[in-house]
Each structure stands twice: as structure tokens, then as C-alpha cells.
Amino acid sequence: MKFGKVFFVGVFVSLFLTAIFVFKGNLSIDKDSPTFIAPLPSYLIDSVLVKSLDFWKPKEEILSSVSTKPQIQAEAALIYDITDDKILFEKNAKTRLRIASLVKIATAIVALEIKDAESKINVSEKAASVGENSMGISAGETYTLEELLYGLILQSGNDAAQAIAEGVSGDSGRFVAEMNRKAKILGLADTFFINPSGLEEDGKEEYSSAFDLVALTKYALTLPVFAEIAKTVEYEIPYSAEHKYLYFFNQTNLLTSYPGVLGVKTGYTPSAGLCLVTYVQNGGHKLIGVILNSPSRREEMRELLDYSFAVLGVKVPGRN
């Protein structure tokens, strides 16, 4: 009889655990649990199983070095070795700062997890009239989500960000809510978005940290369409009956000036300063670098990458 009770309990537990995985979209987060399934609709999480709140975060183990660390002027920075899960350089890595167009990394993530890249999006008057950086779209035109993402990442188009938000969620408010939900799922405790572009708004403040941006970028690079766009140097959108011809050249990252760089994104507003997220592969190591509010983002990123690869003992062609 006692054996029968034990057997029954074992079967019940097995069925319960199975149900957890089957109905993963309905579970809530328990921060004390070693594993959980993200409480978002499946379209937001199916590409990657989120294992815990710390799954995407850098491990806070700093690789020691006898090399002299660079004395950069950026307000915050972090160089992270994905391959070995080690921090190679950090400065104010968890300080909350404005991040300007680095917000668009999250915009791309949410868009790709809700809509297919070939989905068509109509450009509204509001999207076409968003100021500052623009990919050049016009009201009444129709583009695929993928085409708009090229304008978003390569050209840092604020018009593209607005068009994507409207095309994916109906309006930017609902879209930004999804962005902030995604940030919570990834455990980004020091991140908050107010719009899909990173433009400043009176009375509102978006923010993130170098630490959170490493986690966000690490996640983004698991999405094949994002990874392909991020490493693209130049891109053409051919003329069609639905839209004009457009050409983009990615000249502000280090794609053509530092060996092994594969994108990702730049950002600038007067309050945020010059910001940069870079992904690079050399010598079997994959690094993500983040610089926030730098007077010279490209030069300082080169200096940090040189230092980091030297710490790893990796010789970078043309740099060592």
C-alpha cells in the first residue's frame, strides 16, 4: 500500500512537470527558482528558451591581466567575452545612462519575434515625419519588415522605428510595452524604454546600462535576421511599385576598420553622447563591447578591443 502511494505521487509529479513545460506561456516568474519559462506569449520566446533571469547576463568574473588598462573617457564601458563568460574590461558597467539609438536593438528583437521578416508594413504620415536620422521612407509606401530593419540598423532610421512599431503592434505605445516586457524577461534590471527609436522626449527618460546592453545584444545575435543585418556594410532596396529605391552604407561602426567586427549599432543624442555596441570575433573568441557617452566612441572601442584581445593572448591581424 505504501509503495502504491509513492508510485502515485511520482506519477503526479511527473505529469505536473510536463504540464509546466506544455503551458509555459501562462506561468509567472519566480526569482528564487533556478529555472523558469518566460511568462510571455510564445511568439516572443520561442526562438530561445529563457532558462533563468541570469541566463543572458554576463557572469561577473573579471579576467585578471598584467596589461595596463586603457584610461578611456567614456562614462561607462564593458567588454565581455561570450566564449569564456568573462569580463575583460568594465567601467561603471551598471550605471543607468541614456542610450540613444541603441534602443533600436530592442526594437529589432521584439519586431522579429512578433512578425515574420517578410511581413509588409505600410508607412503612415506619422512614421514618415519622425525627425533626425531617417532611412528616407515616405507616407503611403509599403516595405517588408526586413527592409525596414536594414534602415533601422544601418541608417539608424527613426522613421523606420516608428513604422515598425505601428506595423507590428498597431501603435508605438503597445510596441514599447512589449519592449519593456522583453527587458524584464531577459532580467534587465537597469533598462527602461519610452519609444522605439531612442529619441529624447520631454518629461520622460529611457535608460539602460553597459551591463544590460551586453545581455540584450547577446540575445539579439541569436536571431539570424538580426545577426545578418548587423554585419552588413551596405544594402540596397530596389525600386518597386510599392516604394522608392534606397541605399544604405554602414560607416559609423567598425565593420570596415577593425578585423573581425560583425556589427552592431551606434547611437547619439546630446544627452546620451556618443554610444556604440560592437560584436567581434577573433582567435576563437566572441566579444561584445559597449561604450556609453564617449567623446570618441570608435577610437576608444578600438583601444578596448586591442586591450581585450591582448589579455586573451589573441593576435589580431593588423593590430598586434
C-alpha positions in Angstrom: 0.0 0.0 0.0 2.8 2.4 0.9 4.6 1.6 -2.3 1.4 2.3 -4.2 1.2 5.8 -2.7 4.8 6.6 -3.5 4.2 5.4 -7.1 1.1 7.6 -7.4 3.0 10.7 -6.1 5.8 10.0 -8.5 3.4 9.9 -11.5 1.6 13.0 -10.3 4.9 15.0 -10.0 5.9 13.8 -13.5 2.6 14.9 -15.0 2.8 18.2 -13.2 6.3 19.0 -14.5 5.2 18.0 -18.0 2.3 20.4 -17.8 4.6 23.2 -16.8 6.6 22.9 -20.0 3.5 22.5 -22.1 1.7 25.6 -20.7 4.9 27.7 -20.4 3.2 30.9 -21.6 0.9 31.0 -18.6 3.5 30.8 -15.8 4.8 33.7 -13.7 8.4 34.4 -12.9 9.7 33.1 -9.6 13.0 34.8 -8.9 14.0 32.2 -6.4 13.7 29.3 -8.8 16.8 28.1 -10.6 14.9 27.8 -13.9 11.7 29.2 -15.3 9.8 29.6 -18.5 9.2 33.2 -19.6 5.7 34.4 -18.9 5.2 35.9 -22.4 3.3 34.7 -25.4 5.1 32.0 -27.3 5.8 34.4 -30.3 8.1 36.4 -28.0 10.2 33.5 -26.7 10.1 30.5 -29.0 13.4 31.3 -30.7 15.3 30.9 -27.5 14.4 29.1 -24.2 15.0 31.6 -21.4 16.5 29.5 -18.6 16.7 32.0 -15.8 16.8 35.7 -15.0 20.6 35.5 -15.2 20.9 33.4 -18.4 21.7 36.3 -20.7 23.6 38.4 -18.2 27.4 38.5 -18.2 29.0 36.5 -15.4 30.7 39.0 -13.2 34.1 37.3 -13.3 36.8 39.7 -14.4 39.8 38.2 -16.2 42.9 39.5 -14.5 45.7 40.9 -16.5 49.2 42.3 -16.1 48.5 44.7 -19.0 47.8 48.3 -18.3 44.1 49.0 -18.6 43.1 51.8 -21.0 42.1 55.1 -19.4 39.1 55.8 -21.5 36.9 58.9 -21.2 33.6 57.2 -21.9 31.2 57.4 -18.9 30.6 53.7 -19.0 32.0 50.7 -20.8 32.1 46.9 -20.8 34.0 44.3 -22.9 32.6 40.8 -22.5 34.0 37.5 -23.8 30.9 35.4 -24.6 33.2 32.4 -25.3 34.7 32.2 -21.8 31.9 34.1 -19.9 34.4 36.6 -18.6 34.5 40.4 -18.3 37.7 41.8 -19.9 37.1 45.4 -19.1 34.5 47.4 -17.2 33.8 50.9 -16.1 30.6 51.9 -14.4 29.0 48.9 -16.1 25.8 49.0 -14.1 25.3 52.8 -14.1 21.9 53.8 -15.6 22.5 56.1 -18.6 20.7 57.3 -21.7 21.5 55.1 -24.7 20.0 56.9 -27.7 19.6 54.7 -30.7 21.0 51.6 -29.0 17.3 51.3 -28.1 16.8 50.0 -31.7 18.4 46.7 -30.8 15.4 46.0 -28.6 13.1 47.3 -31.3 14.5 44.8 -33.8 14.2 41.9 -31.3 10.6 42.5 -30.5 9.6 43.1 -34.1 11.3 39.9 -35.3 9.7 37.8 -32.5 6.2 39.0 -33.4 6.3 39.4 -37.2 7.8 37.4 -40.0 10.7 39.3 -41.7 8.8 39.2 -45.0 5.6 40.8 -43.5 4.6 44.0 -45.3 4.3 47.3 -43.4 2.6 50.4 -44.7 4.2 53.7 -43.9 2.0 56.3 -42.1 2.3 60.1 -42.2 3.4 60.0 -38.6 6.2 57.5 -39.3 7.4 59.3 -42.4 7.6 62.6 -40.5 9.7 61.5 -37.5 12.7 63.7 -37.4 16.5 63.5 -37.2 18.1 60.3 -38.5 15.9 58.9 -41.3 16.1 55.9 -43.7 14.0 58.0 -46.2 10.6 56.3 -46.3 7.5 58.2 -47.4 3.9 58.1 -46.4 1.9 55.6 -48.4 4.8 53.4 -49.2 5.0 49.7 -48.3 8.1 47.8 -47.2 8.9 44.4 -45.7 9.8 44.3 -42.1 13.3 43.1 -43.1 13.8 46.2 -45.4 12.7 48.5 -42.6 15.1 46.7 -40.2 18.0 47.4 -42.6 17.0 51.1 -42.4 16.7 50.8 -38.7 20.2 49.3 -38.0 22.4 50.6 -40.8 20.8 54.1 -41.2 19.5 54.3 -37.6 16.2 55.5 -39.1 13.8 56.9 -36.6 11.2 56.8 -39.3 11.9 53.1 -39.6 11.5 52.6 -35.9 8.1 54.3 -35.9 6.9 52.4 -38.9 7.9 49.1 -37.4 6.2 49.8 -34.1 3.0 50.7 -35.9 3.1 47.8 -38.3 3.9 45.2 -35.6 1.6 46.4 -32.7 -0.8 48.9 -34.2 0.8 51.9 -32.3 4.1 52.7 -30.7 2.7 52.6 -27.1 1.7 49.0 -27.3 5.0 48.2 -29.0 7.1 49.9 -26.3 5.1 47.9 -23.7 6.3 44.7 -25.4 9.9 46.1 -25.4 9.8 46.7 -21.7 8.2 43.2 -21.1 11.1 41.7 -23.1 13.6 43.6 -20.9 12.0 42.1 -17.8 12.1 38.6 -19.3 15.8 39.0 -20.0 16.4 40.2 -16.5 17.5 43.7 -17.5 17.0 45.4 -14.1 18.5 48.7 -15.2 16.7 49.2 -18.5 13.5 51.1 -19.5 12.3 52.2 -22.9 10.0 55.1 -23.7 9.8 54.8 -27.5 11.2 52.5 -30.3 13.8 55.0 -31.6 15.7 56.3 -28.7 14.8 59.9 -29.4 14.5 62.1 -26.3 11.1 63.1 -25.0 10.3 65.9 -22.6 9.4 64.7 -19.2 10.4 61.1 -20.0 13.7 59.3 -19.7 14.8 56.0 -21.2 17.9 54.3 -19.8 20.0 51.2 -19.7 23.5 50.2 -18.6 26.5 48.7 -20.4 25.9 45.5 -18.4 22.3 45.2 -19.6 23.2 46.1 -23.2 25.6 43.2 -23.3 22.8 40.9 -22.3 20.4 42.5 -24.8 22.9 42.2 -27.7 23.9 38.6 -26.8 20.2 37.7 -27.1 19.7 39.7 -30.3 22.6 37.9 -32.0 20.7 34.6 -31.6 18.1 35.9 -34.1 19.5 35.1 -37.6 17.9 38.0 -39.4 19.3 40.5 -36.8 22.8 39.0 -36.9 22.8 39.2 -40.7 21.7 42.8 -40.8 24.1 43.9 -38.1 27.1 42.7 -40.0 26.0 44.3 -43.4 28.2 47.1 -44.7 26.0 48.3 -47.5 22.4 47.4 -48.6 20.1 48.3 -51.5 16.3 48.3 -51.5 15.4 48.1 -55.2 12.7 50.3 -56.7 9.2 48.8 -56.9 5.7 49.8 -57.4 5.3 50.0 -53.6 8.3 52.1 -52.8 11.3 54.1 -54.0 14.9 52.9 -54.4 17.1 53.3 -51.2 20.7 52.7 -50.5 22.4 52.4 -47.1 26.1 52.3 -46.1 27.1 51.4 -42.6 30.0 53.7 -42.0 29.8 54.6 -38.3 30.6 51.2 -36.8 34.0 49.4 -37.1 32.9 46.9 -39.8 35.5 48.1 -42.3 38.2 49.3 -39.9 38.7 46.6 -37.3 39.4 42.9 -38.1 36.6 40.5 -37.1 33.9 43.1 -36.4 30.4 42.0 -37.2 28.3 45.0 -36.3 26.0 46.0 -34.2 24.8 49.6 -33.5 25.7 53.2 -32.9 23.7 55.9 -31.0 23.8 59.6 -30.3 21.8 62.3 -28.7 23.1 65.4 -26.9 22.2 63.9 -23.5 23.4 60.4 -24.2 26.6 61.4 -26.0 28.3 59.0 -28.5 27.4 55.4 -27.8 28.4 52.1 -29.5 27.8 48.4 -29.3 30.2 46.2 -31.2 30.4 42.5 -31.8 33.7 41.0 -32.9 35.2 37.5 -33.4 39.0 36.8 -33.4 41.1 33.8 -32.3 38.1 31.7 -31.4 36.8 34.3 -29.0 33.5 36.2 -29.5 33.4 39.6 -27.7 30.6 42.2 -27.2 31.8 45.7 -26.4 29.6 48.6 -25.1 30.7 52.2 -24.8 28.3 54.9 -23.5 28.7 58.6 -23.6 32.2 58.7 -25.1 33.8 61.7 -26.8 35.4 59.3 -29.3 33.5 56.0 -29.4 35.3 54.4 -32.4 38.8 55.2 -31.2 38.0 54.2 -27.6 36.4 50.9 -28.8 39.4 50.1 -30.9 41.6 50.7 -27.8 39.4 48.5 -25.6 39.3 45.7 -28.2 43.1 45.8 -28.6 43.5 45.5 -24.9 40.9 42.7 -24.5 42.4 40.5 -27.2 45.9 41.2 -25.7 44.6 39.9 -22.3 43.3 36.8 -24.1 46.6 36.3 -25.9 44.9 36.6 -29.3 46.8 38.2 -32.1 44.5 40.3 -34.3 45.8 40.8 -37.9 47.0 44.4 -38.4 46.5 45.3 -34.7 49.4 43.4 -33.0 
